């Protein structure tokens, strides 16, 4: 069964790769990395976050075209996702967990569990 979460977790690792995480007062050891990817959020979420103010204090509708970079590309919020097999100890069954890292904020979140 898969469950969605939005729980903050503390992650330790080697480089960017997670090796342990603390969730609900338990330390989970990562046994294997099953996947790693980056996700971009929809541009309209970025537009809401920035607000409806445009250049020089002028207001613009949020539904207007997405914010763009100097190169004309859409600015999107990115997060890094790691799908791992982990367990809170050798005597416990291994589960599959998705850990998301927001590089801008430097925070990790447990977003999904599968048992």
N, C-alpha and C positions, 0 to 999 in steps of 0.2 A: 504494500500500500504506500502511495506517495502522499506526503503532507507538505503543504507550503508553510513557510515561516518568514518572519522578519526580525529575527532575534540577533542582537549584537553579540559577537563572539570575539575572544582574544585569540589571535593566531600567532604561532611561532613557526619558524621555518629556516630553510637554507636558501639564501638568495630570496627570490620571489616565491619559491615553492613551499607550500605549507607542509609541516611535518607533525604538528600537534595543534589542537584547538581546545579552548575552554568553553563549554556550553553547559548551562544549568548546573554549575558547580562540579562538573566532571571534566577531567582531561581526557581527550580522545587522541589516540595515536593513529596517524595516517598510515595505512598499510600499503595502499597503492593509489596512484593518480590515474583516474579513468579518462579524464578529459580536461582540457584547458582552452578557453576561448575568451574573446572580448565581445561585449554587447554594447550597442549604442541605443540610447533612449530616443524616443520620438522627438522631433524638433519642437512640437507644440508644448511639451513639458518644459523644455529650455526657455521657450518664449514666456510661459507663465512664471517661471522662476525669476527671469530677468525683470518681468513686469511689463506694463504697457507703455512705459516711457520711451520715447525715441530720442533722436539727436537734439541737442540744444534745448532740452526740457519739453520738447513738443510731445504730445501724446499721440499714440497710434493704436489702432485696434489690435488685439492679441491675435486675431485670425489672419492678420496680414502675413506676407511671406516669411519664411523662417529666418532667424538671424544667421548671418553669414560671416565668414572670416575674411581677411584681406584678399584671399585667393578666390573668394566667391563660393566657398564650400559651406554647407550647413554645419553649424556648431551643434554638436550633440553631446549629451552627457554619456561618458563611457564608464563601464565597469568591467572588471576582470572576473571571470568565473572559473572555479576549480571544482570538478566533480571528483570526489575521492571515496575510497573505501576506508572506513575507520571503525575503531571500537574503543570503548572506555577501559579496556584491559584485556588480557589474553583469555580470560574465562568468559568473556561476553561475546555474543554473536557480532559479526561484522555487518555494518549497514552502509548505505550509500548516502553521502551528504554533498550538498552544493554550497560552497563558500564563495561569497561575492566580495570583491574588494573595490572600494571607491578610491581610486588613486588620488583624486583631488582632495578628499577629506581625510584620507589615510585610515578609513574605518573598514572593518570586516563585518559581514552579516551572514548568518546561516539562512539560506533562502528555501531549501528543500531537503527533505529526508525521505529515504525509501528503505523499507525493511522487508 
